[in-house]
């Protein structure tokens, strides 16, 4: 729920989601342009992170907590590209070796992925999902996909509430007082969580049917007074970001090594 907390409490909550999506899209374009030059990609990533931290006012600790799982997955992927297992037919053993081509590929892939991650983090940490769904609806996204997004979004809160209730009940009975009890309580928590989520999701479905909810699920979108101004600023900032990413490619073309 850290993402939703930041999305609703950040400094740019009242900025139109179209402007933020446009800037994030330019960031993704810049990620692919700067992939061949890791230092240029690092500069673009730094710009995107500063816009998120300083501009939107996201706390650095929260930013790192949200980015940590993706960074861990990215690190594992880069290591798998850098190192490879080789089979020695003479000794019959396996050896771990790194190649120059693997390091180059890992550096380019990691730089591209890190820049794209920074662009997506800017969008999700500054824009609530309700605003994103309203934007996708204006862009003529199929309603069935939007309904699936809303249901998955609602299920996350159902999951969080069920997890909190079960954990609180176990802690009140000293279920985590000792390591052995904590392990047993964790197993019971996982087992009971499935049934709780199923029951609550079924209750949510019955509540929607009782209100004749057979159409698309909609949110009330807040008004954005300076949408045109915000979109213009986002477009100019996005173009500057793309120009920064493309400058290294242009320099390499005119001044080859």
Buried (B, 14 or more C-beta within 10 A) or exposed (E): EEBBEBBEEBEBBEBBBBBBBBBBBBBBBBBEBBBBBBEBBBBBBEBBBEBBBEBBBBBEEBBEEBBEEBEEEBEEBBEEBBBEEEEEEEEEEEEEEEEEEBBBBBBBBBBBBBBBBBBBBBBBBBBBBBBBBBBBBEEEEEEEEBBEBBBEBEBEEBBEEBBEBBBEEBEEEEBBEEEEBEEBBBEEBEEBBEEBBEEBBEEBEEEEEEEEEEEEBEEEBEEBEEBEEBBEBBBEBBBEBBEBBBBBBEEEEEEEE
